[in-house]
Amino acid sequence: MTVVDTMATLRELKNLLPESGAGVVLPNDKKPTPKELEVGLTLLCSTPARGNQPHPAEIVEMRGIKDQETQMEQTMYYVHFINCDKRLDEWVGRENLDLDSIDQTTKMVASLNPLSPMSPDNKVTRQRKHVHDELTVAQQNVEDLPATMRAFELQHEAATKVRNLDTVTLGGYEIDVWYYSPYEEVMDLPTLTLWVCEYTLKPFCDPKAIERHKLKVMQGKVLRHPPGTEVYRDDGASRSHPQLCFWEVDGAKSKIYCQYLCLLAKLFLDHKTLYWEVESFMFYILTESDSYGGHRIVGYFSKEKETPYDYNLACILTLPSFQRKGYGYLMISLSYELSKMEGKKGSPEKPLSDLGQVSYKAFWKHALLDILATQKDVTLETLSDMTGFRMEDVVWTLQNLNLVRYYRGEYTLANNSKAVEEARTGASQAESGQGSPKEWTKNSKADKKERLVFKPDKLRWIPTLPEQPVTSRKRSYHSV
């Protein structure tokens, strides 16, 4: 079963319902009643967020919620849409569920999984395993993990399967929450809003409490920037490009702030498990200047202080209200610039999330194509040295662009003007999705002009040298 066949099967499943929405009629004795709905059932679900189009979904949780107007208790169902990311999960009512499609959906979903015992041919082959991994949202199957990690992952999935918040208000933005986050202040109800200070990241469950906190901010009793060292500042050239700053925050020195940061990030990152033990990480906060003279957070990335794999980034997030502005590009640029100053070749910690993989793929692609378009006599090793990318990241990116070949046990670079131009045109086509090849090249040049550019001369940072043990017999100056 290929991906194309799977999508065709999904379309067939959606076509089970006529336009009237009546569905396939079953005998009356086989029609499920609301009492028969239970956790684990798969059926078709239609919601306004998905254009009222039926899609296979699994019931993850059921709760009785009292309506504030009618004081009547209504059963709500938390559903996960099959082969979709968990951030699309939502609470729905019985009217959104097609009760007549349970049997057909269950069989169809089982057939989509080539490893399922309900599949027509449940013989596990390497090809079927590969197709299954491509259709699975998770970066790695739980069954492939070691026993300890498998138990931890299962516990994590059980604890975070249902979002405990609907929205979070950060400054002047009300943002829809994507995932569960273990805020201790939050009660486990499906309709909740959390208020977070955009300067201190302190959470509040009461709107009156956040208003009192804002008053302290206006009075100057609270810091209006992250509690760290400013290492980068780029003054905005216009109102549309405000002043941008990077702040280096030590998790050991500003523990509470970094814990608040991790809790906020967990609302938008599924597999983030670092909440409390932040002492071994450095956090780099990207901020925008505001009209009050403060610096509000727009994103961040974390970096482990000591890692045997020389990872230059552990976790990265651009807040949803500030995405698609090039801030992710700036943060990735800073992570590699820090690695260069440390004399290392960096790489992000893997596996990457779906959005993280998109960001890094675009970053690596633009950086390598810019070099190949201006320099002809380069090798893979030269590209790795110039960019600070690890060799495996360089090869992976160029393979996707059809610019590298594997011949007689070695990778060779297909560096000619025609191949590079085709790769640049194809990359622009993939990003824009429309227009002629000339327009793709034109849009690519325009995007390069509008793209936020990291300026290394604005960076004020000195790498911290690891502490060396005193091996001399002489007494140390700082010894007691």
N, C-alpha and C positions, 0 to 999 in steps of 0.2 A: 504494500500500500504506500503510495507516494503522497507528498504533501498536496499535490493537485487533486488526487483521488479523495483525500480526506476533506478538502474544501468542498468538493462536489457532493460528498456524503452529507456534509453539514447543510448544504443547500437543499438536498433532498429532504433532510429532516425538517427544515423550515417550511418546505412545501407541503408537509403533512396537513397543515391547517389551511382550509379554504379561505378566500378573502373575507368571508363573513365572520371568520374566527370561531366557527362552531366546532372545528376539530373533527377527529375521527370518532364516530359514534360507537360506543361499546354497549354491550348488554347492561341493563339496569342493575343486575346483581353484581356486576364487576366495576361499576363506577365508584371511585373512592369518594368518601365523604370528608368534610374538614377534619373530623376526628381521626381519620386514617392517615392524614399527612404527618410525617415524622421526619426526624433528622436523618439525612442520608439519601432520601429519595431524589431522583433526577426527573425533571419534567421541563416543559417549555415555559419560559417566563418572558413577558413583554413589559417594558417600562418606558416612560417618556424619555429618559436619558439615552435610551438605545433606539429612539425613533419608533417605539411601539412595535418593533419587529421581534417575533418570537426567537428566542435563543435557548439552547439547552443550559440548564442551571441545576445546581445541587442545593438542597436545603441544608444549611449549616447550623442554624439555631432557630428556635421558636420561642416567642415570649408573648404574654398577655399584657397589653398596654391599655391603660384607661384613657379614653378621649376626654380632654379638658372641657369641651363644650357639652357633650352629651352625657358624660360620666359613665359611658358604656365601655366595657372592656372588649378590646378587639385583639385577635391573635395576629401578630406580625411575624414574618418569616425573613430570616437573613439568608440570602442566596449568593452562591458563588457561580459565576458564569463559566462554563466549561471552556478550557483552553484560552482563558483570559486572565489578565493579571488581577491579583487580589484587590488592587485599588479600585476596581470597578464593582466590587461587591456592594450590596445595598439592602436596606430593609424594604420589603414589599408587603402588600396586602394580598388577601386571597383572590381578589379580582384580577391581580396580575399573573396568576398562575393558571395554567391550562391542566386541569385535573385529568382530562381524557388522554393526555399524551404521556402518562407515566410509563406504561409498558413499552411503547415504541421508543421513547427517549432512552430508557434504561438499556435496551438492547442496542440502540444505535451508538450510544456513548461507549458501551463496552466494546463494540466493534472498532471504534476509533483507536483503542489502545491495543496495539499488536501483542502486548504481553499479558493481556487479560485472559483468564480461562474461558470467558464467554466468547472470545474471538473465534471466528470460523476455523482458523488455523492457528492454534496457540503454540506452535513450535517456535521457540525463540532462536532466531538467527542473528548474525551480526548486523545485517542490513535492517531487519525489523527493529532491533535495539536502537540503531542509529535514527530511524524514523521516529521512534517513540521519544527519544531524547530531544529531537527537534521540536516536537509538538508539546513538550512539557515546559511550563513556564519556569520552574525552578532551575537554577543553574546546575545543580547536581542532584541526582536521585538519592533519596534517603537510604535505599538499599545498598548503594555503593560506598557509603561512609563506614568508617570503623565503628565498632560496637559502642564505644563511649560517645562519639559524635552522633551516632544514630539515635541513641536515647535522648541526647540533648536536643537534637533537631525535632524529634517527635514531641518532646515536652514543649519546645518553643512553638510549634505549630498548634498544639492544643490550647496554649495560653493566649495566642495572638490571632486565633481564627476569626474573632468578631471584633470589629472596631468598637472602642469605648467612647468615641467622640464623633460628632458630626462635623463641626467646624471649629476653627481656632481663629481668634481675632488678634492680629499682630499689627500694632499701630493702626493705620487707617485701612487695613485690608482684612476682609473676612474670607478665610481660605477653607475650602473643603478638605477634610482629612482623608488620607489614603489608607493608613494602616493603624493598628493598635499601638499605643504607647503606654507604658506602666506608670502614669502619673498617679501618685498616692492620693492626691486631692480629688480625683475624679471618681464619682460613683459609677457603677457598672450599669448605665442606662443608655439606650440607643439615641436619645435626643438630648445632646448636651453640647454646649459651647464653652470653650476655654479661652480666657483672655490672657495674653502674654505680653509683657513689657518688651518693646522692641530694642531697649538699651540693656537692661539687666537680664532679660529672658525669664524673669520670675513669673510663675503661673498664678492665675487667679480664677476662681470659680464664680465670683460674685462681681457683677459690673460696677457696683458701688465701691468695692475694694480697689479695682483698677483705677477708678476715677480719683480716689484718694492718693493712690500711688503716682498718678500723673501730676497731681498737684505738687508732690515732693520733687518730681523731676523738674517742673517749671521753676520751683524755688531754688534749684541748684543743690538739693540735698542728695541727689543720686547722680552717679556718673552717666554721661550721655555718650559713652563709647565703651568698647570692650575693655576689661581690666588687664591690659597687656601693653606691649611695646609696639609703637607704630613703626613698621619696617618699610612701608611703601606708601607714597602719596602721589597722585596724579590729578592736578587741578583740572576741573572740567572746562572744556573750551566753549560750551554753550549751556543753556538751560536743559536741553535734552541730554546732555552728558555731564552729570554732576561730579563733584569731587569724589574720587574713589581712593580708599585707603585699605591697606592690609595691616592687621594687628596680630602679633604673635603672642599667644596666651599659653602659659605653662599649666598643664593639668594639675600638677602638684601644688602650684602656688595659688591658683584660682579654681579650686576644686568645685565649689558650689556653682559657679557660672558655667563651667564645662559640663557638669551634670545636667543643668538646665538645658544647655545646648544639645546634648545627646538625646534628652527626652523630646525636645522639639523636633530634632532630626528624625527620630523614630516614627513620627507621624507620617513621614513621606518616604521612608526607607524600610523595606520589608524585612531584610535579613540582618539589620543592625542589632547587635546584642550587647554592645558596650553602653552601659548606663552609668554605673557607679565607679568602677575602677578606671579613673581617667588620669591617674598620676603618671603613667608611663607614656603619655602622648603629648605632643605639641599640637595646638590648634591655631590655624591661620584663618582669621575672620575677615571677610570682605565686607566693607561698609560703604554706604552712600551718605553724603552730607545732606542734611535737611534744612528747612527754613529756620529752625530753631538753633542752629549751630551745633547740632548733635550729629552722631554717626550711627545710622540705623543699619542693622545687619541685612545683607541680601544673600549671603551664602558663606560657606566655610569648607575647609578640608582639614583632615587630621593626619598626623604623621607620627609613627611610632619612634620614640627616641632611639632605641637600639633594636635593630632587627638583623638577623643573620642573612636575610635575602636582599638587603638594600632596597626595600620598598620605599619609594618617596611619597606615597600617599596611601592611607588606609581607608578613608571614607571621604566622599565629596557630596555636597548638596547645594544646589541653587534653589532657594525658596520658590514655590510655584508662582507667586505674584511677581517675581523678577526673572523668570525664565525667558529664553529666546531673546536675550539682550547681549549675549557674548560674555557673560560673567563666568560661565564654566570654562571658557577658553582662557580667561585671565588666570583663574585658579590653577588650571593644569600647567599653564606657562610658568607660574611662580614655583610650582613643585619641581619642575625640571631645572629651573634656574638655581634653586637651592642645591639640587644634586650636582650641578656643574661647579658651584662654589665649593662643594665638599669634595670635588674630584671623583665623583662616582657617576655611573650610568644608572638611571632610575627607571622604575616601572611601578604601576599601581598594583596594590594588593588584589589578587584574584581569588574567586571569580568576581567579575564586575556585574553590577545590576544591569537591567535592560537599558535604562536611560544612561547609565555610566558608560556602557559599551558604545552607545551611539555617540556620546560626547568625545570619547577617546578615539574612536574610529575617525571622526571628522578632524580632530586635532592632528593625529598622526598623518592623515592623508594630506591636509593642507601644508604641513611643515615639509614633508618629503617632496611633494610636487613642486613647491616653490623653489627648492634647491635644484631639482632635476630640470626645471624649466630654464635656469640660468647657468648651470654648470654641466658640462658634458662629460668630462673625464672624472667620474666619481665611481666609487665602488660601494658595496654594502658596508664595509668597515668604515669608509669615509663618512657615509650617511649617519652611521651610529655615533661616530666621534663628534660630528658637527651638531647633531641634535641632542645628544645625551640619551637617546632611546636605546634600550637593550636590543641586541641583534634579533631576538625572536619577535619583538614587536615590529621591527623594521621589515623583516621577511613576511610576517603575517599581513601587514598593511599592503605591501607591494604585490603579494600574491592575489589579494582581492582586486587590485588594479590591473592584474595581468602584466605586471612589469618585472616579474622575476620567474626564472625557470629552474627546475631541478634537473641537472644533467650529470650523470656519472658521479653521483654522491655529493655534488656541490651545487649551491645556489648561485646562479649567474644573473646579473642585472641586464635587462633589455632596455638600455638607455639610449634611445634614439628619439629625435624630435617628433616623428610621427606617432610613436607609441605613447610618448608623454602627453602630446596634444589630445590624443584619443582618450587617455585616462582623465585628463582635466575636463574634457567635454562630457565624458560619461559621468564624472562626479557631479558636475553642475546639473546634468540632466536628472540624476537621481535626487538631488536636493530640490530642484524646482518642479520637476515632473511635467513641464509643459514648455512650449516654444520650440523654435528651430535651433539647430546647432550654433548658428551665429549668435542667436539671442542667449544661448546657454553660456557661450564664451563671454559675451558682453555682461551678462548677469554675474558671472564669476568674478570679473574685474571690478564690477560695482560692489559686490559683497566684500571683496578684499579691502576696498577703500573704506567701507562703512564698518568693517570688523574692528572691534576693540583690540588694540595692540598693546602688549605688555612692553614696558620700557625699562630695560635693565638698569639704565642710569638713574632711575628713580628709587632703586632698591637700596636700602640702608640696613645691611644684615651681615653679621660675621658668624661663620660656623662655630659651633661650640665643640671644642676638642674634648675627647673622652679623658676622664681622669686616669692618670697613670699611677700605679702603685710606687711608693718610695722604696727603691731597691738599695740605696746607698746605706752604708753603715753610719754615716753622719746623721746627726739629729735634724729633723725637719724644722724649718723656720716656724711653722704653725703648730708644731707638736707641743703638748702640754709638758 
